[in-house]
Amino acid sequence: MAFSILALTLTVLLQIFATGLRNVDRSDDFTQAVLHAESLLARLGTDLAVTEGPSQGQFEDRFSWDMLIEPYAWDAPEGSPAAAVKPYQVTLKVFWEEATKRRSVSLTALRLVAAQP
């Protein structure tokens, strides 16, 4: 009887431990995806031009991305300092494979570009 209880207890403990390890891997992947996304967004407007439309790419590892840049509705009064810039909404999705599932994280940001006279 004691052996059965010990075996059952060890089985439950091993399942808890395995679930914890899977969750650590999942959170590590999520963190890596967010870091990639933030890095790409930080380069937008400096290293990378803010160009309207969709684009996509791959990071050096197993993460890929899709980005959509579209005009943002902005009613700036004529002649105000706000009229000197044109806002764009940037939606960036980072994807990766986890076992048999495709995971993703999505970030949205605004970028201001000097308005053309």
C-alpha positions in Angstrom: 0.0 0.0 0.0 2.8 2.4 0.9 4.6 1.7 -2.4 1.4 2.5 -4.3 1.1 5.9 -2.5 4.7 6.6 -3.1 4.4 5.8 -6.8 1.3 7.9 -7.2 3.0 10.8 -5.4 6.1 10.6 -7.5 4.0 10.5 -10.7 2.1 13.7 -9.7 5.4 15.5 -8.8 7.0 14.5 -12.1 4.0 15.9 -14.0 4.1 19.1 -12.1 7.9 19.4 -12.7 7.4 18.7 -16.5 4.6 21.3 -16.7 6.8 23.9 -15.0 9.6 23.2 -17.5 7.3 23.6 -20.5 6.0 26.9 -19.1 9.6 28.2 -18.6 10.3 27.3 -22.3 7.1 29.0 -23.4 7.8 32.2 -21.4 11.4 32.2 -22.8 10.1 32.0 -26.4 7.5 34.8 -25.7 10.2 37.0 -24.1 12.5 36.4 -27.1 9.7 37.3 -29.6 8.9 40.5 -27.7 12.6 41.5 -27.7 12.8 40.9 -31.4 9.7 43.0 -32.0 10.8 45.8 -29.8 14.2 45.8 -31.6 12.6 46.0 -35.0 10.3 48.8 -33.9 13.2 50.7 -32.4 15.0 50.6 -35.8 11.9 51.9 -37.7 12.4 55.5 -38.6 16.1 55.4 -38.1 17.8 52.4 -39.8 14.5 51.4 -41.6 12.3 53.8 -43.5 8.7 54.2 -42.5 7.1 53.0 -45.8 3.4 52.5 -46.1 2.2 48.9 -46.7 3.0 45.3 -45.6 6.4 43.8 -45.2 7.8 40.6 -43.7 11.0 38.9 -42.8 12.9 36.5 -40.7 15.1 37.0 -37.7 18.4 35.0 -37.5 16.8 32.3 -35.4 13.4 30.6 -35.7 11.3 33.7 -35.4 9.6 35.5 -38.4 7.7 38.7 -38.6 4.9 40.5 -40.5 4.6 44.2 -40.4 1.8 46.5 -41.6 2.4 50.3 -41.8 -0.7 52.4 -42.5 -1.7 56.1 -42.1 -3.2 57.0 -38.7 -6.2 59.3 -38.6 -4.9 62.6 -37.4 -6.9 65.9 -37.4 -4.1 68.5 -36.8 -5.2 72.1 -37.3 -3.5 73.8 -40.3 -0.4 75.7 -39.3 -0.1 74.0 -35.9 3.2 72.2 -35.0 1.3 68.9 -35.1 0.6 69.5 -38.9 4.4 69.2 -39.5 4.3 65.5 -39.0 2.4 62.6 -40.5 1.5 59.7 -38.1 1.6 56.0 -39.1 0.3 53.1 -37.2 2.6 50.1 -37.2 1.3 46.6 -36.4 4.1 44.1 -36.0 3.5 40.3 -35.4 6.3 37.9 -34.6 5.7 34.2 -35.1 7.4 31.0 -34.0 6.8 27.3 -33.9 6.3 25.6 -30.5 6.0 21.8 -30.8 2.9 21.5 -33.1 1.5 25.0 -32.5 2.3 28.3 -34.2 2.6 31.0 -31.6 2.6 34.8 -32.1 2.9 38.1 -30.3 1.6 41.4 -31.7 2.8 44.9 -30.9 1.3 48.2 -32.2 3.0 51.5 -32.2 2.8 55.0 -33.8 5.6 56.5 -35.8 5.8 60.2 -36.8 7.3 61.2 -40.1 7.9 64.8 -41.2 5.1 65.8 -43.5 6.0 66.7 -47.1 5.3 70.3 -48.0 
